[in-house]
Amino acid sequence: MTDPKLRRVDVLGVGVSTVNQEMALAEVTRWVDAGERHYVCVTGVHGVMESQRDPELLAIHNASGLTTPDGMPMVWAGRKAGADWMDRVYGPDLMLNVLARAAERGWTSFLYGGKDGVPELLAEKLAERIPGVKFAGMYSPPFRPLTEEEDEAIVKRINDSGAQLVWVGLSTPKQERWMAAHRDRLGAPAMFGVGAAFDFHAGLVPQAPPWMQRNGLEWFYRLTKEPKRLWRRYFRNNPAYLRAIRKRPPFLRD
């Protein structure tokens, strides 16, 4: 095996970090210890294909502290490019791993996103699952853009909470835009755009069986559970991704 290095594999212009769960956890720990400020994009085919249509979103992915391979197609792309140490850094699993580290180190978290009541339910479920985990605050934003005054208020609320970790559950691309816009305004060293992890860990939406996740079939499972919401995303993006990746194979960036 090649020596693991924290590099990026170019997947249709999106720099996906050549990481596994252990490497991602180590990098986030370094940010908190050093007091750096970064955000994590948890990205699969959907994020990559949305970035083809949106140059700003593409730039946001490439400016992240980490853009993790959320889906197996990103892992396969990285391994094909030579990063054979890459593995899936699935948002819900990353959340559990980082929160376990947070419980050990005494870090606190802020939950931003989800429908009314979801952050509170999520905090309750995670506290049952991870002894010692601490939440400094939570907020379910309205389904509209915040006013400038509202945005200033939530920035103050998060900063006043002293949270080291901010978990953002707004779905792609809203959560990526929010993190990029707030990275320099928040004192927290790490923000994570984990989308559906809020509903998964709150027990509101079931996760795909592990065998489907390992074989890149989670999209199909999620489609069967939420067809009205997801059919357009998958039937638009998946075939387009396969066509594009044949024309522009992934490669490791210097």
N, C-alpha and C positions, 0 to 999 in steps of 0.2 A: 504493500500500500504506500502511496505517496505520502510524505509528511503533511499532516493537516495544516493549512494556513488560512488565515482570515482574509480571503480575497472575494472577488465578485465574478460570477459567471454571467456573461451577457446573453440574456434571453430576449431576443427581439428589442434590444436597446435597454431593457430593464436590468440593472445590476443586482442579481440575486446573490446574497451572501453565501459563501461556501462553508456552511456550518452544519453542525448537528446539535442536539439538545445540550450536550455538555459544553460545547464551545459557546453557544448562545448564552447560557447561564453564566459562564465565566466572564464574558464580555460585559453583560449587564452588571455583574458584581463589580467589575473594574470601574464602570461609570459612577456607580454609587459611592464607592470608596474614594474616587478621585474628585467627586463633585462635578463631573461633566454633565452636559445636558444633551440628550439625544432622544430620538423616537424610533420605534420599531414598526416597520410595515410587515405584516404577515400575508404573504402574497402567493397566489396560485395563478391559474390560467385567467381567471376573471380579472385580476389586477393587471396582469400583463397586457391583456387585450384592451382593457379600458385605457391603458397608457398609450396604445397605438393611436387612439382617437383623441387623446388629450395630452398635448405636450407639457402642460403644467403638472399633471399627475405623474408623467414620466420623470420629470425633474424632481418631484417630491420623493419618489421611490429611490432615486439615485442619490439624494441628499440625506437619506436616513442613516442612523447609526448602524442599523441592521435591516436588511430586507430578507426575511427568512423564507425558506422553501416550504410553504404551507401545504402544497399538494405534491403528490408523487411525480407528476409531469415535470415539476421544477427540479426535483431530485434526479430524475432520469436525464434531464438536460445537463445538469452539473456534472454528473458522472460521465456522460458522453464527452464532455469537454475536458475531462481529466481529473476532476475533483472527486476521486473515488471514496473519500471520507464523508462526503455529504450524506445527510439523512433528513428525513422529514422533521421540520420544526413546526409542528401543528399548533395553531394558536391556543386552543384549549389546553393542550399538554404543556405548552410553554408557560401559560398562566399558572398552572398548578405547581410547576417546578420553581418558578420565580417566587411564588407566594410561600412555598416551603422554605426557600432560602431566606425570605423576608422574615418569617416567623423565627428562624434561628438567629438572625442578626438584629431583630427589633425594628426593622423598617416598617413604615406604615403606608397604606395605599388609599387612593381616592378612586371611586368608581363613577365614571361619567358616561351616561348613555342608557339605553334601554327604555322601555315603556314605563309609565307610572307604576311604582311598586317593585319593578324588577331589580334595581340596584339593592334595595333593602332585602329582598328575598335572596338574591345572589350572595350578599354578605353573610346572611344567616346560614345558607347551605355550605359556603366555603369555611366558615368558622367551625362547623360540625366536622368538616373533612380534614382541616389543617389546624391542629391545636396550636394556639399561640398567635395565629394570624391577626393582624390589627388593621382596622379601617378607620382612617381619619375623617372620612366624609364621603358623601355620595350625592349624585344629582341626576335627575332624569330630565333632559332638556326638551322643550316643546318641538313639535314637528314643523318648525319654520325657522328661518334665520333669526338668531338672537339680535336684539337691538344693541347698539354700541354700549348703552348703559348696562344692559343685562350681561353682556360679555365681560365688561369691566368688573361687574359684581362677581361673576363666577371665577374669574382669574384671581381676584382678591380672596375669595372663599377657599380656593385650592391652595394658594400660597400661604394663607393664614393657618391652614390645617397642618402644614409642615410635612405633608406626604412626600415620601421619596419616589413613589411609584404612582403613575396615573394610568388607569385602565380605561380605554375608550371603546365603547360598543355602539358605533353608529353605522356600521356597514361601509363597504367600499363604494365610492371614493370619498364619502363624507368624512370618515374618520381620518384618512390620510391628510386631507386638506386641513382639518381641524388641528391635527398635531403639528403640521408644518407652520401653521399660522400662530401657534401658541408656544412653540419651543423656546423662543427667546423671551417670552413673557412669564413663563412659569419657572419656579425655582427647582422643581422636581428633576432629578437626574435622568429619569427614564419614563417615557410614555409608550404605551403599547396599543396598537389598533387591533383589537381581537374580535370585533364583530359578533358573530354568532356564539362565541364562547359565553357571553352573558346568559343567553337563553339556554344553552346546553347545561351549564353548571348550576343554573337556577332550577333545573329540572322541568323546563317548559317545552323543550324540543329534544327529541331523542337523537343520539349520535349514531353514526353508521357503525356496524360491527367491525372489529379490528381487521378481519380478513378483507373486507371491502376497502378499508382505508389503505391497507398495504398494497392493494392491487390497483389503486387509482380509480376506484369505483364509488367513492363517497358522493360525488356529484349526482350519480344515479339514485343513490339512496335518498339524498336530500330532495331531489326532484319528485320522488314518489311521495314524500311527506308534505312538500309545499309546492305543488305543481303550478298553481296560479301565479305565485310570486317568482318562481325560478325558471320556468320553461324557456322564456325568451332569452335569459342570460345564457343558459347552457347551449341551446340550439343555435344561438348567434355566435358565441365565443369558441366553443370547442372545435367545430370543423374549421373555422378560420385560423385557429391556433395551429392545427395540424398542417394546414396548407402553408402557413407562413414559416413554420420552423423547418420545413423541408427546403425552402428557398434560402433561409438564413440560419444555418446551424449554430448552436450555442458555442461560445468560446470563452476561455478564461481571460479576463482583463489583467493587464500588468499592474 
